[in-house]
């Protein structure tokens, strides 16, 4: 008898383990507090498969996020167990960061004007953009905490003193404070048709009326599987001038004004400050000590972007999102039937080496003339450092750098940044932070990456002459 039990032990152990997994999944799926506990344990104590070339675990950051002061059921209204919350489960995911970031910011603003706490969620990566070896991934859908990328009210940070708005909470805490049985589910198919072709401001006000008027504490916005563009603020809106009348409300919001790079992002910039110091001859006039005050940041998307540009050109695409503002220089006017329009489109969306050199020189001349005129000649500007935000890693980039150096620029690129594991995971946000701080930024008008840098620079009240497009 004992021998029989011993022989079956491996099968028994396997069966018991499978049974335990089924029980845990069933329990955690049914009870939000247990589900919250299980999720936190996974993120805190999962084996460190990130070592040796894998992604970071964010152990300390996960603990900090779980311990945010607003994660407390005893807090008085408008927080705690009597607070009002909204989670956007229709939010875009598994796309490039900036396509998702657009909507994250706008949803957080909608929550703010609706007097509900925004529920922030991890960024879920599109596989083709995730930079870690697949055999090192921690799950089939790689993710990064939003708090690793940005800080401010959108990611659970405080509002300004005197602002009674409820602070954003994590998706894990939403499961605790808003059990499923206490939620009202609003399906986008019941709301969006009424504002399908409306302006951005009309979309905002339509949703605001629904969220403000709902008596339920806990709202979760959901969508029907297979629904095209189920997002509250979708791609068709961000790719259209219909978006622009949202600017006064959105730019004045604390979601925009208090937005910052995360501490991880800011530490990466500080770690690489020596790259941005001038290395050429001393200018003949006084220059600023701040290296960003003499920097032109250039967004140069390469790799697979050529095919994307050709597709945009064939569709006569206009600029994307905030790049559409008519008061910005270098506007693009679509010419659907003009001879040579495809070549002109490609020259701007996918510029060649000579085109980049000419653009950098022209932007430098415009900026220096502007600085001279702004001070009536009392002081001269300096723009001699060029930082290239790029995914290009081939010899083409080396040739471009040589050509730019010959035109008087000191050069650094994204590829030269020295980053630790967490900083590497959010390197796209590191580049964005550098471009936000630079004296002048030149971007790609069809890029969501560029549009979110333009957005931050406009919120920072940067002069339009410092916001340019290839």
Secondary structure by P-SEA (a helix, b strand, c coil): caaaaaaaaaaaaaaaaaaaaaaaaaaaaccaaaaaaaaaaaaccccccccccccccaaaaaaaaaacccccccccccccccccccccccccccccaaaaaaaaaaaaaaaaaacbbbbbbcccccccccccccccccccbbbbbcccccccccccccccccccccccccaaaaaaccccccbbbbbccccccccccccaaaaaaaaaaaaaaccccbbbbbbcccccccccccaaaaaccccccaaaaaaaccccccccccaaaaaaaaaaccccccccccccccccccccccbbbbbbbcccaaaaaaaaaaaccccccccccccccbbbbbbccccaaaaaaaaaccccaaaaaaaaaaaaaaaaaaaaaaacccbbbbccbbbbbcccccaaaaaaaaaaaaacccccccccccccaaaaaaaaaaaaaaaaaccbbbbbcccaaaaaaaaaaaaacccccccccc
